[in-house]
Amino acid sequence: MPMYEYQVVPDEQGCETCHSGFQVLQRMSEDALTQCPECGAKVRRLLFPVGVATPKTDSELKNLGFTKLVKRDSGVYENVTRTGGESRYMEADKPHTMPDFSKKIRD
């Protein structure tokens, strides 16, 4: 269950708890609170961006099974995460140089 943060609506008196903000563990299917549980003042739910960790290095991408192609010239890409017998360079007009995604994509 996600943790939601609430704060008193501007121009509302409220108590110390809702002025400084409070957190509530709620199901996503539950409606947002409209009143402070302590004093009954009107509150609003605050929105925060979701934290997502993404791989940052080529080796992290490779270990996770991703393919990273870096453009080197017109129609030429370097496969910086190549594995096994994959070609180092992929050329647009040469299909045999494409990475074999069937070995990387799994259920």
N, C-alpha and C positions, 0 to 999 in steps of 0.2 A: 504494500500500500504506500502511496506517495505521501510525503509530508508537505502540507500547504502552509504558507505564511499569510497572516492577516494583519491589518493595521486599521486604526480608526479612520473614518471618512473625514476629510478636512471640514472645519467648522463644526465639528461634533465635540462635545465635552469629553466624554469617555473617562476611563480610569488609567492608572499608570501602566497596567498590563497592555491595554489595546493601543496606547500612544507609543509605547516602545516596540510594539509588534509581538505577536505570539504565533506559535506553530501548532498545527493540529494534524494528526494522522487520520486521513480519511480515504475511503474508497473512491476511485475515479467516478463511479456511478452515483455517488452522493452529491447532493446539491451543495453549493458553496454556502458558508455561513453568512448571515446578513447582520447578526448582532453579536456583540461581545458576550461570551458565556458568563463573565463576572458582573458587568454593569449594565448590559443591554444596549450599549451605544451601537450605532450603525458602523459596520466594518466592511472592508473590501479585501478580496483575495489579491495578493501581489503575484506578479508573474516574473519568473526568472528564466534565463536561458538554460537549456539542458546541456550538461557537461558530456561531451563525447570525446573519447580518446582515439586518436587516429595514429597509425604508424607514421614515423617521421623519416626513417632511413630506408635505403634500398634493401638492406639485409632484413629489416623487419618486414617489409612488404613481401620479400621472397619467402621468408619463413612462414608467413601466413597464406602463401599460395597465390599471391597477386602477381600480375605481370605489369611492368612499367616500361613503356616505350618512350624514348626521348628522340625528338626530331633532330636529325643530323644534317639532312639535305632535302631537296625536293623529292618526295616519295621515298626517302630512306630514313628508317627509324632504328635506333639501337635498343635492343632488349637488355636493359641493365639488371634485370632479375632473372636472366636465363638459367635454366636448370638442365641437367642431362645433356642430350644431344641437340638442344635447340640452337638455332642459328643466332649469332651475335647481332647481325643486322637483318632487318626485315625490309624488303624492297617491294613497293606497291605492285609492280608488274611481275613479281615472282612469288606465286602462292606457296611454293615449297619452303620459303624462308619464314612463313608465319609461325608463331608459337602454337604448340599443340595444346589447345585449351581443354580438350577432352581428358587429359591427364591431370588437370588442375581443378576442374569443376566436379564437385561431388555433392551427393544429397546430404 
